[in-house]
Amino acid sequence: MGVRICAATAALGLLLVGCGAPKGTPDFVAKANAICAGANRQVEALPKQADTLHGLVTSVSAEVPLAQAELTKLKTLTAPSGKEAIYAKVLSNLGAELAAVQQIIKDARQSHTSAIAAIGQRMAPVANELDSEAIALGVTQCTKNVSPEGST
C-alpha cells in the first residue's frame, strides 16, 4: 500500500510493501495511485522518531491507521476486467500484513524479539508476493517506500 511501513518495521523484523492495483484501465490506476499518493504524503508528514525500539513502535503505531484507511479506500475500487483475482489477492495480502504489523507492535512493546523475528520471516514471502503483484498491476505510487520525515 502507499503507506509503506517498510522502513520503520524492517528494524522490527518485517518488511511490508505497498499496495497493488491492476494495470489496465487508466481510471482505475489513477484512482489507486491517488489513494496511495495521499497516504504517502500523510506518512511523510508524521514526525520522525528516534532510531530506538520505542521510536520505531511509536512511528509504526502512527502509520497503521493511515494504512488501514488506505486499504479501506482501495477496497472501494473495482478492478478492471480480468484483474479481479489478482487485485483480491493484493487486498488480502495487505490485510494480512496489517495484522502482522499490529502483532509486531504488541510484541515489541512486550520485548518479545523472537516473536518479532518469527513474524518477519513468516511474512517475507507475502511481502515479496505483494511487491511482484504491485509491479505486475502497474500502480507505482502504491509501491513507494515512505517514512515519517516531519519534525519531532
C-alpha positions, -999 to 999 in steps of 0.1 A, spaced: 0 0 0 11 35 -4 17 37 33 47 15 32 55 7 67 87 -9 54 113 15 68 101 15 104 91 -21 106 122 -35 89 141 -29 121 113 -48 139 118 -78 116 90 -73 90 93 -58 56 60 -46 44 54 -35 10 29 -12 -6 -4 -17 -22 -13 -30 -56 -38 -21 -82 -44 -36 -116 -27 -23 -147 -54 -17 -172 -80 10 -171 -63 43 -167 -92 55 -145 -86 26 -120 -48 31 -120 -52 69 -115 -76 64 -86 -54 38 -69 -23 60 -74 -42 90 -59 -52 70 -28 -16 57 -23 0 91 -30 -23 107 -5 -14 81 21 23 85 13 21 122 19 4 116 53 31 92 64 59 116 53 42 143 73 44 123 105 71 133 130 104 114 125 111 93 156 144 82 172 161 51 159 152 31 190 127 4 196 104 28 213 108 53 184 100 26 158 70 14 177 57 50 180 63 56 143 47 24 131 18 28 155 11 62 139 13 47 104 -11 18 110 -43 38 110 -32 55 78 -26 21 62 -60 9 74 -77 39 58 -58 34 26 -68 -2 24 -104 7 31 -103 32 2 -86 7 -21 -113 -18 -14 -139 6 -28 -123 4 -63 -134 -22 -88 -106 -40 -106 -106 -39 -144 -120 -69 -161 -96 -99 -159 -77 -84 -130 -102 -92 -102 -84 -122 -88 -50 -106 -85 -65 -74 -70 -84 -95 -45 -51 -113 -36 -34 -79 -32 -61 -67 -8 -60 -99 11 -22 -98 14 -24 -61 26 -49 -71 53 -25 -99 64 4 -75 65 -15 -50 86 -25 -78 111 12 -88 113 23 -53 119 -2 -49 147 12 -81 163 47 -69 159 38 -37 177 23 -57 205 53 -80 207 78 -51 206 60 -34 234 65 -66 254 101 -71 242 93 -104 225 121 -101 200 120 -138 190 83 -134 181 90 -103 160 117 -122 141 94 -152 135 66 -129 122 91 -112 99 103 -145 85 67 -157 80 56 -125 63 87 -121 40 72 -143 12 39 -124 14 58 -91 11 77 -104 -19 44 -116 -35 28 -82 -29 58 -65 -45 55 -87 -76 17 -82 -77 20 -44 -74 46 -43 -102 25 -66 -124 -5 -44 -118 13 -12 -126 4 11 -97 37 30 -89 25 52 -61 14 21 -42 49 6 -42 68 35 -28 87 31 5 80 62 25 87 70 61 80 99 85 101 129 78 83 156 98 100 174 127 96 160 162 
